[in-house]
Amino acid sequence: MNVLPTQSVIENVLQYKMRGKVAYLGHVTASVAVNLTYVKPYNDPSGKGYQRPVDPKRCHDFSLYLSKGDDALFTPVLLNANSQWEFVAYDKFRSSYGRLICKGKASLMDGQHRLGGITKYIKETNSELNVPFLAFHCLDEDEEIRLFDVINTKAKGIGSSLSRFLRRDSDELSWVATELMVQNSSPFFSIGSIIGKRNKDRHITLQNLYKTLHYLTKEPRIASLSKEEKLSLSLSYFNSIRQTFENEWSNYKDYRLTHIVCLDALSIAGSGILDRAVHNQNKRFDYALIEKAVKKLKRVDWSMNGPLKYLKGLPGSRSLAEELKEQMLK
């Protein structure tokens, strides 16, 4: 499994130490990377395996990501060379820079889905890619398993809200959601959390807002508008709601108005109102129509112990949306 039929050489490698462990930084072509690595499956007879089976969908998704071109960057794969790779410096003046002579395969600790996606991509496109790697000279089997465990259990993702924020320049709805969070004229300015961490004051995350905007802007005429126009209509609609229910909007504890299930209901119902407020020919928006429609909801009881007390999930949002829409369109 870890035997190479012939020795292989990797040029332009940097040798260094990490916490007393010798490690190497470099890159190889994708085809070489596949031949130089192997995986220890969790059910390996040795009892020292740990890798889960490869998920074809994750490999496929990464292959699609690579098809985006030069913007599709990725991190190095992590290897354990098991003392099978020997470093030779180019000269005494550059003792940390040289080549690796690979006498055996390295264990692939992290990156099997990246490598699987890269393999799929180069086969389908008949191209080649350089694969960066970080290889430890030698970790014993228990050290290797512990490091794999840390990578896959201790590391925490950035979360969907922060991800939306990072995509605001490439995704229009993420931009609209972010603007609704950061503009002080927005009703979400003081109750929203960009990084996704909730507290008693900031209980609506950027991901929550992104989702509810998806419902609000789903009608074809709204979806075709620019991001600035979507922002303008969204601000008008939610500001009208805040002004109509000023106390309910600012009191999350006693009222359900700004709970996600109700915000989603308002967005589902509001999509039809915004659609009516758009005049296609001159792209003028009837903001008065939006305000008038929202004011028809004045008699809705948003209290925590009122008729909406047990409202839950998307089915609850859709059910409430039908009632709200009926009132706003009267």
PLY file of the C-alpha trace (Angstrom):
ply
format ascii 1.0
element vertex 330
property float x
property float y
property float z
element edge 329
property int vertex1
property int vertex2
end_header
0.00 0.00 0.00
2.82 2.42 0.84
5.43 0.96 -1.52
6.72 2.90 -4.54
7.87 0.83 -7.56
10.62 3.38 -8.20
12.00 6.35 -6.29
10.53 9.74 -6.99
12.10 13.18 -6.56
10.38 16.41 -5.55
12.31 19.60 -6.29
12.19 23.05 -4.65
11.23 21.94 -1.16
11.57 23.97 2.04
12.53 22.09 5.21
11.65 23.50 8.63
10.65 22.49 12.15
7.23 22.66 13.74
7.20 22.13 17.49
10.35 20.04 17.21
9.02 17.98 14.30
10.80 18.12 10.93
8.39 19.09 8.15
8.53 19.89 4.45
6.68 22.44 2.31
6.44 22.01 -1.42
4.22 21.11 -4.34
3.84 18.33 -6.89
1.63 17.79 -9.91
-1.72 16.16 -9.24
-0.79 12.95 -11.02
2.38 12.63 -8.92
0.47 13.44 -5.72
-1.92 10.53 -6.34
0.98 8.12 -6.86
2.93 9.38 -3.83
0.14 9.08 -1.26
-2.09 6.45 0.33
-4.96 6.48 2.82
-5.35 4.49 6.04
-9.05 3.49 6.18
-10.83 3.37 9.54
-11.27 -0.43 9.23
-7.61 -1.16 8.43
-6.62 -4.60 9.79
-3.74 -2.99 11.68
-6.21 -1.26 13.98
-4.42 2.04 13.30
-6.65 3.25 10.47
-8.76 6.38 10.83
-9.93 7.76 7.47
-13.63 7.69 6.56
-14.69 6.48 3.10
-14.44 9.09 0.35
-17.69 10.95 -0.36
-18.03 11.13 -4.19
-20.28 14.19 -3.93
-17.65 16.16 -2.02
-15.06 15.25 -4.64
-17.48 16.27 -7.39
-18.23 19.58 -5.67
-14.52 20.34 -5.33
-14.00 19.49 -8.99
-16.72 21.99 -9.90
-15.04 24.56 -7.66
-11.77 24.10 -9.57
-13.57 24.79 -12.83
-13.96 28.43 -11.75
-10.40 29.02 -12.91
-7.68 31.12 -11.30
-9.89 32.17 -8.38
-10.24 28.54 -7.24
-7.46 28.47 -4.65
-7.08 25.70 -2.07
-4.98 24.82 0.97
-2.13 22.26 1.10
-2.82 18.60 1.77
-1.31 17.21 4.98
1.00 14.19 4.81
3.05 11.90 7.03
6.14 10.72 5.16
6.85 7.96 7.71
10.64 8.49 7.31
10.28 7.41 3.68
11.24 10.81 2.29
14.84 12.01 2.53
15.69 15.71 2.27
18.86 16.76 0.42
19.88 20.44 0.51
21.01 22.05 -2.74
24.10 23.49 -1.06
25.47 24.41 2.36
24.42 28.03 1.95
20.77 27.00 1.52
20.56 24.19 4.03
16.76 24.42 4.30
16.11 24.44 0.55
16.48 21.36 -1.62
14.88 18.19 -2.93
13.04 15.25 -1.44
13.96 11.72 -2.47
10.79 9.67 -1.97
11.45 5.98 -1.33
7.89 5.17 -0.25
4.41 6.66 -0.21
3.25 9.18 2.38
0.09 8.77 4.43
-2.58 11.31 3.43
-3.86 12.71 6.73
-5.99 15.59 5.50
-7.15 16.38 1.97
-8.47 13.18 0.43
-11.59 14.93 -0.92
-9.48 17.75 -2.34
-7.18 15.23 -3.99
-10.18 13.23 -5.22
-11.74 16.36 -6.73
-8.43 17.37 -8.31
-8.05 13.90 -9.85
-11.56 14.10 -11.29
-10.91 17.59 -12.62
-7.65 16.78 -14.43
-9.18 13.68 -16.00
-12.22 15.57 -17.28
-10.27 18.57 -18.54
-7.13 16.74 -19.67
-5.07 19.30 -17.76
-2.63 19.34 -14.84
-2.58 21.14 -11.49
0.06 21.72 -8.86
-0.92 20.38 -5.46
0.70 22.09 -2.44
1.61 19.88 0.51
2.85 20.03 4.07
4.56 16.77 5.02
5.88 15.74 8.41
9.08 13.71 8.12
7.82 11.14 10.60
4.87 10.87 12.97
4.18 7.62 14.75
0.76 6.08 14.21
-0.76 7.44 17.41
0.52 10.96 16.71
-0.97 10.76 13.24
-4.37 9.69 14.57
-4.37 12.40 17.25
-3.57 15.11 14.68
-6.32 13.87 12.37
-8.76 13.94 15.30
-7.80 17.52 16.21
-8.16 18.73 12.62
-11.59 17.19 12.20
-13.14 17.78 15.62
-11.53 20.83 17.23
-11.40 23.11 14.21
-14.64 25.08 13.86
-16.09 26.40 10.63
-16.65 30.11 10.20
-20.43 29.71 10.13
-22.97 30.54 7.46
-23.47 34.15 8.58
-19.83 35.16 8.31
-19.66 33.23 5.03
-22.49 35.40 3.65
-20.60 38.50 4.74
-17.44 37.33 2.97
-19.44 36.70 -0.22
-21.14 40.09 -0.25
-19.11 41.31 -3.25
-19.93 38.26 -5.37
-23.48 37.44 -4.24
-26.14 40.14 -4.56
-28.47 38.91 -1.84
-25.56 38.60 0.60
-24.75 42.23 -0.18
-28.36 43.32 0.45
-28.47 41.40 3.74
-25.17 42.93 4.85
-26.33 46.45 4.00
-29.49 45.90 6.04
-27.25 44.99 8.96
-24.81 47.90 8.74
-26.95 50.87 7.66
-28.18 52.80 10.69
-31.39 53.64 8.80
-32.23 49.92 8.72
-34.52 48.34 11.32
-32.01 45.46 11.60
-29.09 47.74 12.49
-29.44 47.29 16.25
-30.82 43.73 16.37
-28.65 41.92 13.81
-25.43 39.90 14.12
-23.09 39.66 11.14
-20.86 36.96 12.62
-23.80 34.74 13.59
-23.40 35.00 17.37
-26.72 35.76 19.05
-27.37 37.55 22.32
-30.43 39.11 23.95
-30.09 42.29 21.87
-28.80 40.89 18.56
-30.96 37.86 17.87
-31.12 37.91 14.05
-28.10 36.57 12.20
-26.96 37.54 8.73
-27.89 34.04 7.55
-31.41 34.48 8.99
-31.76 37.75 7.11
-30.36 36.27 3.90
-32.94 33.49 4.05
-35.87 35.83 4.69
-34.73 38.13 1.85
-34.79 35.10 -0.44
-38.51 34.77 0.29
-39.12 38.52 -0.03
-37.41 38.91 -3.43
-38.43 35.63 -5.09
-40.99 37.09 -7.53
-39.49 37.34 -11.06
-39.91 41.12 -11.33
-38.17 41.64 -7.99
-35.47 39.06 -8.65
-34.52 40.83 -11.88
-33.87 44.15 -10.12
-30.40 45.41 -9.23
-29.08 44.82 -5.73
-29.49 48.54 -4.94
-33.16 48.40 -5.96
-33.74 45.26 -3.90
-32.17 47.02 -0.92
-34.39 50.05 -1.39
-37.58 47.97 -1.50
-36.50 45.80 1.44
-35.72 48.87 3.54
-39.10 50.38 2.70
-40.97 47.20 3.61
-39.22 46.41 6.89
-39.10 50.04 7.99
-42.86 50.21 7.46
-43.25 47.14 9.67
-41.03 48.63 12.39
-42.91 51.95 12.31
-46.29 50.21 12.45
-45.24 47.94 15.32
-42.57 50.02 17.05
-42.97 48.46 20.48
-43.26 44.90 19.16
-40.18 45.30 16.95
-37.94 46.35 19.83
-39.27 43.85 22.38
-38.06 40.37 21.42
-38.88 38.91 24.83
-42.61 39.71 24.86
-43.45 39.72 21.14
-42.84 37.30 18.26
-42.64 39.91 15.49
-38.87 39.63 15.01
-38.70 35.90 15.67
-37.50 34.09 12.55
-40.76 32.23 11.96
-42.67 35.53 11.83
-40.06 37.42 9.81
-40.15 34.64 7.22
-43.95 34.83 7.16
-43.79 38.60 6.62
-41.32 38.10 3.77
-43.36 35.37 2.09
-46.46 37.57 2.29
-44.53 40.71 1.36
-43.14 39.31 -1.89
-46.52 39.82 -3.55
-46.80 43.36 -2.18
-43.36 44.33 -3.50
-44.25 42.80 -6.86
-47.29 45.07 -7.06
-45.17 48.07 -6.06
-42.86 47.70 -9.07
-43.73 49.36 -12.36
-41.76 47.62 -15.05
-41.79 50.29 -17.76
-40.20 53.14 -15.82
-38.85 51.13 -12.87
-40.57 53.43 -10.40
-41.51 51.98 -7.04
-44.79 52.69 -5.27
-43.52 53.03 -1.71
-46.89 54.39 -0.58
-48.52 51.13 -1.62
-46.06 49.19 0.55
-46.70 51.41 3.57
-50.46 51.23 3.10
-50.42 47.43 2.85
-48.35 47.06 6.03
-50.67 49.36 8.01
-53.52 46.93 7.31
-51.75 44.52 9.69
-52.20 46.83 12.71
-54.60 44.48 14.41
-52.29 41.44 14.32
-51.47 40.20 17.83
-47.72 39.45 17.94
-47.57 38.78 21.69
-45.69 35.73 22.97
-48.82 34.27 24.59
-51.17 35.26 21.78
-52.45 33.22 18.83
-48.92 32.89 17.40
-47.53 31.26 20.54
-47.09 27.80 19.02
-46.09 28.86 15.53
-42.99 26.92 14.39
-40.86 26.24 11.34
-41.42 26.94 7.67
-44.91 25.35 7.64
-45.88 27.82 10.38
-44.38 30.70 8.39
-46.29 29.71 5.26
-49.54 29.36 7.17
-49.18 32.78 8.81
-48.09 34.32 5.49
-51.43 33.38 3.90
-53.30 35.23 6.63
-51.04 38.28 6.44
-51.23 38.43 2.65
-55.02 38.26 2.75
-55.15 41.22 5.12
-52.61 43.32 3.20
-54.39 42.80 -0.12
-57.84 43.79 1.16
0 1
1 2
2 3
3 4
4 5
5 6
6 7
7 8
8 9
9 10
10 11
11 12
12 13
13 14
14 15
15 16
16 17
17 18
18 19
19 20
20 21
21 22
22 23
23 24
24 25
25 26
26 27
27 28
28 29
29 30
30 31
31 32
32 33
33 34
34 35
35 36
36 37
37 38
38 39
39 40
40 41
41 42
42 43
43 44
44 45
45 46
46 47
47 48
48 49
49 50
50 51
51 52
52 53
53 54
54 55
55 56
56 57
57 58
58 59
59 60
60 61
61 62
62 63
63 64
64 65
65 66
66 67
67 68
68 69
69 70
70 71
71 72
72 73
73 74
74 75
75 76
76 77
77 78
78 79
79 80
80 81
81 82
82 83
83 84
84 85
85 86
86 87
87 88
88 89
89 90
90 91
91 92
92 93
93 94
94 95
95 96
96 97
97 98
98 99
99 100
100 101
101 102
102 103
103 104
104 105
105 106
106 107
107 108
108 109
109 110
110 111
111 112
112 113
113 114
114 115
115 116
116 117
117 118
118 119
119 120
120 121
121 122
122 123
123 124
124 125
125 126
126 127
127 128
128 129
129 130
130 131
131 132
132 133
133 134
134 135
135 136
136 137
137 138
138 139
139 140
140 141
141 142
142 143
143 144
144 145
145 146
146 147
147 148
148 149
149 150
150 151
151 152
152 153
153 154
154 155
155 156
156 157
157 158
158 159
159 160
160 161
161 162
162 163
163 164
164 165
165 166
166 167
167 168
168 169
169 170
170 171
171 172
172 173
173 174
174 175
175 176
176 177
177 178
178 179
179 180
180 181
181 182
182 183
183 184
184 185
185 186
186 187
187 188
188 189
189 190
190 191
191 192
192 193
193 194
194 195
195 196
196 197
197 198
198 199
199 200
200 201
201 202
202 203
203 204
204 205
205 206
206 207
207 208
208 209
209 210
210 211
211 212
212 213
213 214
214 215
215 216
216 217
217 218
218 219
219 220
220 221
221 222
222 223
223 224
224 225
225 226
226 227
227 228
228 229
229 230
230 231
231 232
232 233
233 234
234 235
235 236
236 237
237 238
238 239
239 240
240 241
241 242
242 243
243 244
244 245
245 246
246 247
247 248
248 249
249 250
250 251
251 252
252 253
253 254
254 255
255 256
256 257
257 258
258 259
259 260
260 261
261 262
262 263
263 264
264 265
265 266
266 267
267 268
268 269
269 270
270 271
271 272
272 273
273 274
274 275
275 276
276 277
277 278
278 279
279 280
280 281
281 282
282 283
283 284
284 285
285 286
286 287
287 288
288 289
289 290
290 291
291 292
292 293
293 294
294 295
295 296
296 297
297 298
298 299
299 300
300 301
301 302
302 303
303 304
304 305
305 306
306 307
307 308
308 309
309 310
310 311
311 312
312 313
313 314
314 315
315 316
316 317
317 318
318 319
319 320
320 321
321 322
322 323
323 324
324 325
325 326
326 327
327 328
328 329
